[in-house]
Amino acid sequence: MATSLLPWKRQKSEPATKGTALAPYDEFPFLLSRMRDEFDRMFERFSRQWPSVLEGNGWRWGLEMEDEDDSIVVKAEAPGFEAGDFDLQFSDNRLVIRASKKVETQGEKGKPSEYREQECYQSVTLPSGIDKDKVEAKYHSGVLTITLPKTAEGKAKRIAVKSG
């Protein structure tokens, strides 16, 4: 049976008899969940590009996360900062990345320069099994790279598939 986002829409493949004219209502919570997930993904893509009103004068940047055999590598493009501008914290499987610096804007002729705070913030939940004592971070050419080594429990175990 075809699934429709509109549970009351008549299904073309079914005869219009009692009990089959409407899509089953038990699928409705599933459809709402799918719609919510799609809106969450769409909002996340949109919010990476624009400043967040809730974060004051800061913004968020998109993160790339790679799950390698021995570690998880997180990369963030953060041009214009220095290594000392970052504040990284890892707690309860949550990586928090903050960057902050003062930016000087030249005033018009005869007016003094102005300073404002430029801030970035991003938070991401990581899987369990990270060795937080061995986390390393490097900043080079505008890219922050964070390597989070996995513990023995966090490493994937290959499972053999048997025939038959």
N, C-alpha and C positions, 0 to 999 in steps of 0.2 A: 504494500500500500504506500502511495506517495505521501510524504510529509509536507504539510503546508504550514506557513507561519500564521495563517488565519484558521483557527480550529472550526469555525462555523461555515467555511467555504465548502460548497458542494464538491465532492470528489468526482471527477469525470469518469473514472474507471469503475465506479460502483453504481449499481442501480439505485434509484431514489426510493428505496423502501424504508420502512420504519427501522431505526437502529443503525442504518448505514449512510444516511444522508449527510451527517456531520462527521468531521474528523474527531477521533476519540479525544475526550478531554483529559485523559491521563497523560497525554503527550505534552500538554500545555506547560507544566512546570519545567520540563526539559527544554522546550522552546524558549521560555523566558530566560533560563540559564544561559543558553547559547547566545541570545541577544545581548545579555548583560556582558558576557565575555567579549563579544565583538565590539561593543561600545567601549569597554575597558581598553582593548587593544588600540582602537581608533584614538581614544583620548590620550593614551601613552605616546603614540606616534606624534600627535599634534603637540603635546606639551613639551616634547624634546626641542621643538623649534621656537617656542615663545617663552618669555619670562613668566614665572608663576606669580600671581598676585599674592598668594599666601606666603611666599618666601621673601617678602619685602623687595629689596632692590637686587636680589640675586636671580640666578637662572640655573637651569639644569642642563647638563650635556648628556648625550647618548653614550651608553656604555656598550662595549663589545665584551662578551664573556665566552671564553673557550674552555671546554672541559677536556683536559688532557689526561693521560694515564695516571700521572703522579701528582698533578696539581690542577688548580683552576686559575686561569690567567684572565685578569680584568684589565681592559684598556679603555682610557678616556682621553679624548682630544681636549686639551685645555691650554690653548695657546695664550701667551702673554703672561704667564705666571712663572715664578721661580720655585725651585724645590722646597724652599723654606716656607712658601705660602700655603702649603697643604697641611691639613690635619686629617689623618686617617685613623679610624677606630674600627675594631672588629670585636663584636660582643653578641652572644646568643645567635650565632649564625647570620648576623647582619653586618654588612660592611657599609660604613658611613664615610663618605668622602666630602671634605669641605676644603675650599680654597678661598683665600681672602687677601686683598691688597688694596692699597690706596692708589687712586688714579688722579693725576693732575691734568686739569684742562686749562689751557692758556686763556686768560681773560682778554677782552678786547683792549685796544690801545688805551693805555692809561688806567686800566682796571687790574687788580691783582688776580693771580691764578686761583682757581678753585680746586678743592680736593673733594673727592667722593670715594666711598668704599665700594669696591667691586667684589662680589661674592658669588661663589658657585656652591651648590649642594646637590648631592646625589646619594641615595641609599638603595641598597639591593640586598635581598635575602639570598643566602647561599645554602647549599645542602650541608648536612652535618658531616662530620669527619674531616674537618680542617684543623691542621696543626697551627694554632694561632701564635705559637712561640717562634715559628720559622717563616712568618709572612715577610716578604720583601717588596719594596716599592722603589721604582726608578722613574725619574722624569727626564726626558730627553727630546729635544726638538718639538716641544709642545704636546707631547704624548706622555701621559702618566700610565705606567705599566705596573700592575700589582700582581705578584705571584703568590698564591695561597696553596702551599703544599698539603696534600691529603695525608691523613693518618692511614694506618693499615686497614682500619675498619672502613674508611671512606673510599678506598680504591675498589674499582669494579672487579667482580669475579666472573670470569668467563664460564659459561655453562654449556656443556656439551649436549647436543641434541641427538638422541638415538632414534633410529628408524624402527618402525614396527609396532 
